Amino acid sequence: MGADVVELRQPRGREPIGELLEAVTVRCVEDIHDAAVALRDIGEERGLRVCTCDDISSKEPMIDADGTILNADIFGWVEDGKRWWEDHRLALHSPLPRACRYESEPFWANAEGFFGMWRNPYLEELDVHDFSKRALCEAAIVIPVHLPFGQISANSFVPIDTKKTDLSREFAEHGALLGVVMKRFMAGYVQAMRTKRWIPTNCVLSKREVECLRWAAIGKTDMEISMILGRSHATIRYHIHRAGEKLDAVNRAQAIFKAGQLGYLGASE
């Protein structure tokens, strides 16, 4: 599998970057339609079609204020065999959204592998056999957007020329620009559409609470944590219970999950 590194140059576009960012900015639900049209135009001017997914764990399609499905009615994925956004298995089986779990910067991919700013061993180990069948394209520039609370957005710019397999030039010329405009669009979309609050506001865990949750997250029992930290069993239980109350968690597992979403537990080794 290829692991070449492609230089990511500064964005080059016909309009100043500030104007492009403003065009794709979503501040409220009513902005979504026009911002999506602007995003589509940015891609088409560079010979690319847009594919967007705000949350690879969700089956709900992205929509505007009127319920219009963005990937169908704005980005044009409506032909038979092209309505990829209806296939809810893609997040598990396509190499593109899977790669977004392991990379946060733009990259491009084809049947030879993944190519970006740096070598990523995780991507090198991903299976790319039958790439075009599983990814539903011959090649794509992929923009991962890692959002608050662990949400992962996977987005692609696919060549309008469906037979094109080498996007090294397009990535070098436009990768950085596509990355910033997609991240701006997606951050605004998710903020505008998020209506439920699963995480309490202004939750501050103590150093000891975080320490106990970190050990619990890797499978240590309260007794084992008490031995590691040199504290009583009751003290450890109190700190984990107190953290759960602050996180509005119903049990130990949810406390660990929510603490992880807020970044308290860091990356696991």
matplotlib code that plots the C-alpha trace (Angstrom):
import matplotlib.pyplot as plt

x = [0.0, 1.3, 2.5, 3.9, 3.6, 2.2, 3.0, -0.1, 0.3, -1.5, -5.1, -5.4, -8.8, -10.3, -11.8, -10.0, -10.2, -12.2, -15.0, -15.1, -15.3, -18.1, -20.0, -20.0, -20.6, -23.7, -24.9, -28.5, -30.6, -31.8, -28.2, -27.7, -29.1, -27.1, -23.9, -24.3, -24.8, -21.6, -19.7, -21.0, -19.8, -16.4, -16.0, -17.4, -15.0, -12.2, -13.7, -15.0, -18.4, -19.2, -20.2, -21.0, -21.8, -22.0, -21.9, -20.7, -22.6, -26.0, -28.4, -30.1, -29.3, -28.1, -31.0, -31.6, -34.3, -37.0, -36.0, -34.2, -31.6, -28.3, -26.6, -29.5, -31.0, -27.9, -24.9, -26.8, -26.3, -29.6, -28.9, -29.4, -26.4, -25.2, -27.4, -24.6, -26.1, -28.9, -26.5, -26.1, -23.4, -20.8, -19.5, -18.6, -17.5, -16.2, -12.5, -13.2, -15.3, -13.3, -10.1, -11.7, -11.6, -7.8, -7.0, -8.0, -6.3, -7.3, -5.9, -6.7, -7.2, -7.5, -7.0, -3.3, -3.9, -4.0, -1.9, -1.7, 0.5, 2.3, 2.6, -0.2, 0.4, -3.2, -4.2, -1.5, -3.1, -6.7, -7.9, -8.3, -9.2, -12.1, -11.7, -14.0, -16.8, -16.6, -15.9, -18.2, -15.6, -12.2, -10.5, -11.5, -10.1, -11.3, -11.9, -12.3, -13.9, -13.6, -16.3, -17.0, -18.3, -16.6, -18.6, -16.8, -17.8, -16.6, -16.6, -15.3, -14.6, -14.9, -13.8, -16.5, -14.4, -15.4, -12.5, -9.8, -7.8, -4.8, -5.7, -2.2, -2.2, -5.7, -4.8, -1.6, -3.4, -6.7, -6.5, -5.9, -8.6, -11.1, -10.2, -10.9, -14.1, -15.5, -14.6, -16.2, -19.4, -19.6, -18.9, -21.7, -24.1, -23.7, -24.0, -27.2, -28.8, -27.8, -30.9, -30.2, -27.7, -26.2, -23.3, -23.7, -22.5, -19.4, -18.5, -15.2, -13.8, -11.1, -7.6, -8.4, -11.7, -10.0, -7.3, -9.8, -11.8, -8.6, -7.8, -11.4, -11.4, -8.7, -10.6, -9.3, -11.6, -12.2, -10.0, -7.2, -7.4, -7.2, -4.0, -2.5, -3.3, -2.7, -6.2, -9.0, -11.6, -14.3, -12.4, -12.1, -15.8, -16.6, -14.5, -16.0, -19.5, -18.9, -17.6, -20.7, -22.9, -21.1, -21.4, -25.0, -24.2, -26.5, -23.7, -20.0, -19.8, -21.6, -19.4, -16.3, -17.9, -18.9, -15.5, -13.9, -16.2, -15.1, -11.4, -10.7, -9.3, -6.9, -5.9, -5.6, -2.2]
y = [0.0, 3.4, 5.7, 8.6, 12.0, 14.8, 18.4, 20.3, 23.7, 26.9, 27.3, 28.7, 29.8, 32.5, 34.2, 35.3, 32.6, 34.9, 35.2, 31.5, 30.8, 33.4, 31.7, 28.3, 29.6, 28.3, 30.4, 29.2, 26.5, 28.9, 29.4, 25.7, 25.7, 28.6, 27.4, 24.0, 25.5, 27.5, 24.4, 22.5, 25.3, 25.4, 21.7, 21.9, 24.7, 22.3, 19.4, 17.7, 16.6, 17.0, 14.2, 15.1, 13.2, 15.0, 11.9, 8.5, 6.9, 8.3, 7.1, 10.5, 12.3, 15.9, 18.4, 22.1, 24.1, 22.8, 19.2, 19.1, 16.3, 18.0, 15.0, 14.4, 17.8, 20.0, 17.8, 15.7, 12.1, 10.9, 8.5, 4.8, 3.3, 6.7, 7.4, 6.4, 8.4, 5.8, 3.0, 3.0, 0.2, 2.5, 3.8, 0.2, -1.1, 1.8, 2.5, 6.3, 6.9, 4.2, 6.1, 9.2, 7.4, 7.4, 10.7, 14.3, 16.1, 15.9, 13.1, 11.5, 7.8, 5.3, 1.6, 2.1, 3.4, 6.7, 9.8, 12.9, 15.3, 12.5, 8.8, 7.3, 3.6, 3.1, 4.0, 1.8, -1.2, -0.5, -2.9, -1.3, -4.3, -3.7, 0.0, 1.3, -1.1, -0.4, 3.3, 3.8, 5.9, 5.4, 8.1, 10.8, 13.7, 13.1, 15.7, 14.3, 16.7, 15.7, 17.5, 18.0, 15.1, 12.5, 13.1, 12.2, 13.8, 12.1, 14.1, 13.6, 15.4, 13.0, 13.7, 14.6, 12.5, 9.2, 7.4, 9.5, 7.6, 10.0, 13.0, 14.0, 17.2, 18.2, 17.4, 19.5, 22.4, 22.4, 20.1, 22.8, 25.0, 22.1, 21.2, 24.6, 25.3, 21.9, 22.2, 25.6, 24.3, 21.2, 22.9, 25.4, 22.8, 20.6, 23.6, 24.7, 21.3, 20.1, 20.3, 17.7, 18.1, 14.9, 16.6, 19.0, 22.5, 23.8, 20.4, 20.5, 17.3, 17.3, 15.9, 12.9, 12.2, 12.3, 10.0, 7.4, 7.5, 7.1, 3.9, 2.7, 3.4, 0.8, -1.8, -1.5, -2.2, 0.1, -2.2, -2.2, 1.6, 1.9, -0.1, 1.8, 5.3, 4.3, 5.3, 3.4, 1.5, 3.8, 6.9, 5.6, 4.8, 8.3, 10.0, 7.9, 8.4, 12.2, 12.4, 10.6, 13.1, 16.0, 14.3, 13.5, 9.9, 7.0, 4.5, 4.0, 3.1, 6.3, 8.4, 7.0, 7.6, 11.2, 12.0, 10.7, 12.8, 15.9, 15.0, 14.3, 10.8, 11.6, 9.2, 5.6, 4.0]
z = [0.0, -0.8, 1.9, 0.0, 1.5, -0.6, 0.2, 1.3, -0.2, 0.8, -0.5, -4.0, -5.2, -7.4, -4.4, -1.2, 1.5, 3.7, 1.1, 0.6, 4.3, 4.7, 1.9, 3.6, 7.1, 8.8, 11.8, 11.9, 10.2, 7.6, 6.4, 5.5, 2.0, 0.6, 2.4, 0.9, -2.6, -2.1, -1.0, -4.1, -6.3, -4.7, -5.5, -9.1, -10.0, -9.2, -11.0, -7.9, -6.5, -2.8, -0.5, 3.1, 6.3, 9.6, 11.8, 10.7, 13.6, 12.5, 9.8, 9.5, 6.2, 6.3, 5.6, 5.3, 7.0, 4.6, 5.0, 1.7, 1.6, 0.9, -0.8, -3.1, -4.0, -3.7, -4.3, -6.9, -5.8, -7.1, -10.0, -9.6, -7.9, -6.8, -3.8, -1.4, 1.4, 1.6, 2.4, 6.2, 6.0, 4.5, 7.8, 8.7, 5.3, 3.2, 3.6, 3.5, 6.6, 8.4, 7.7, 9.2, 12.6, 12.4, 10.8, 11.4, 8.5, 4.8, 2.6, -0.7, -1.4, -4.2, -4.7, -3.9, -0.4, 1.5, 0.9, 3.0, 5.0, 6.8, 7.2, 9.2, 10.2, 11.0, 7.5, 6.0, 7.7, 6.4, 3.8, 0.4, -1.7, -4.0, -3.3, -6.0, -5.1, -1.4, -1.6, -4.6, -6.4, -8.0, -5.9, -3.5, -1.5, 2.1, 4.7, 8.3, 10.7, 14.4, 16.3, 20.0, 22.1, 19.9, 16.8, 13.5, 10.2, 7.0, 3.8, 0.3, -2.9, -5.8, -9.3, -11.8, -14.2, -12.7, -14.4, -12.7, -10.2, -9.4, -7.3, -6.2, -8.2, -7.1, -3.5, -3.6, -5.2, -3.4, -0.4, 2.2, 0.8, 0.7, 4.2, 5.8, 3.9, 4.7, 8.4, 8.6, 6.9, 9.0, 12.3, 11.6, 10.4, 13.5, 15.8, 14.1, 14.1, 17.5, 19.7, 22.5, 25.3, 26.5, 28.3, 31.2, 30.6, 32.5, 34.0, 35.9, 37.2, 39.9, 39.4, 41.6, 39.8, 36.4, 37.7, 39.0, 35.7, 33.6, 35.5, 35.3, 31.6, 31.0, 33.0, 36.5, 39.4, 42.3, 44.5, 41.9, 41.6, 45.4, 45.4, 42.5, 44.0, 47.6, 48.7, 50.4, 48.4, 49.7, 48.6, 45.0, 44.9, 46.2, 43.5, 40.7, 42.0, 42.4, 38.8, 37.6, 39.4, 37.7, 34.3, 34.9, 34.2, 35.1, 35.8, 35.9, 32.2, 31.1, 33.4, 31.6, 28.2, 28.9, 30.4, 27.3, 25.1, 27.0, 26.6, 30.2, 29.6, 26.7, 24.0, 25.0, 24.5]

ax = plt.figure().add_subplot(projection="3d")
ax.plot(x, y, z, "-o")
ax.set_aspect("equal")
plt.show()
